[in-house]
């Protein structure tokens, strides 16, 4: 299978690209604009593989996207390219609208034209997998889980743009017959995660003996999904998923943010002991605007209909993640020094 992976140099996209090439034997064309979050070092394990191809373009560039479809004649596209950090969307929403909404529209139209022309012979088996987030559903109370039929109720500019792109993907299937599939995942973590997100930020701040910032009182709950489990899920959805359907991907690993931070501190105390406990560095800070209280995914449909299940628990996945960051300063140090040093993001300008 020959697959275009948009955003393939990002955190999840690089995991998907590595999995598709190394484990599934697919040819992968990574299409990535290479923003601050794109990193070719995350693709180093497969960069020399003859099944790997790279195209540096903006998904909003219709001419470039059409040319890539014509050049590679793909069997599928897995669309992960997105501006994804909620904090950045609060202080700069315009790029989120452009990439997440206009970019998705551009890709959908390119795929539609391709299947009406040169790719017509592949139309019956072609798949457009649109990868989204559980944040489109809004915030849960103390009980209940997000299902594929939960009404959308986005709270941030990020989740609103992802909700819009989900609706575009579904409408292109209903209106034009484009074989789209939508997936909505819970919070990812693991190796190669850009340092602005909670788990890598806490690990790296701990290494630097800096404060470990926790929003509000730390009681916000997320359902944590190890990134390699997510990559496997997308491989299963691509191979077995039904066009027009939505599949929720979750690890069944609900934890409060403060508990995640404490677990990381525990691993740091064990693996990189200092003259103090890393727990002493925890600092509660002002909450971010519109911070949803709880997310939790019901992955029953994916588990029962397609046979996928998460392999990692929070405990096993966090240990692997902490060990990876301790071993891979060669990957994160350049980012920490030149791209993002751990400063607070998402503050609303007065």
Phi, psi and omega in degrees: 000140177249120190233131168276127175245106178282146185067026187288352175262002177273189185297297181288319182300321179290324176296319178296316180298315178298317181294314182298320182282308188284322185261325185256347178073022180280155165276134185234126172256108178278122176248112186213136178284340182064057170287190180303331185271351178276138185211111181295338177297336178287345179256004182306322181297340181238000188299331181266001179287135181295349179269003181258133176226150182227134177229117179268103179208160174274132180293347175279351180273095185300319180297316180295317181295316178299321180294324180292319175300316181294322183289317189259343179050060188288159174268344183195164171225133174247112191262103178246348184299123181192151162282127195233354185267117183305316182302317180293329180291334180291320184262353180203077188280342188299317182292333177292319178296316182296305185288311189284327182261300182295321178298317178295317176303315181299318179293318179299317179293321178297318178295320180297316179295319180299316182285343176272349183235249185299332182266016186302324181294338182263000190302321185290333182252354183294148176225139172243102181264114181261116187264123184229197191230156174287348182293343177295339183276351181087212187246138175269157169279202183292335184238166173092167181223153173286130172245176181294346180252007177297131178299147179284140180204062186293148185250336185241162173304322177301305184292330177294320179289326176291323176299317178299317181292325175300314181296322176298312181300316181292323182288329177292333175287316184287323184276314188253353182077014178293127186284076181266149173228137180248135172240143177235117187251161174272185186298123178271153172206166178141192180299152177068023181276128182300138191295357179282340183278160193307305189294309177294327178298316180295317180299312185286323174298321178298318178299325180272003183058035177264162176302146178257097189285131177236122183292138176060229178258006177079009185274354179299136187250135175231154177260107192272134184234119178294134191299327180288330171296320178296317179300318177297319180299318180292327174296320178292317179297319179298319184280324190239348185294153183260126178305140182090349182265160173243140179231124175274135181242115180216154183268357186054045183229067179286130175213147171291149179303320182296327179289325175298314180298318180294323177296319177299315178301321178297317178293322178295319177301324182279318189268333180221065185299143178235186180276015176208167173274140179295339176301332182292344181273351182297131181224122177280132183235168180304136182293158177274154180298141175064030185284110180297142186282318187210136169238143174202128185261136167265105183264019185302318182300313179294321182290317185275320184276326184245352172082019178265148172208142178297138179266329186264138166271171175301321184294313181289320181292321179293320177300314179300319183292314179299315179299321181297314181294325177293329182270344192239049174299335178298332180275312189270336184300315178300324178292317182296324184277326190243342186246309182212119186261007178102008181291158180293134176244166172083016177278133182279125178286136181280000000 
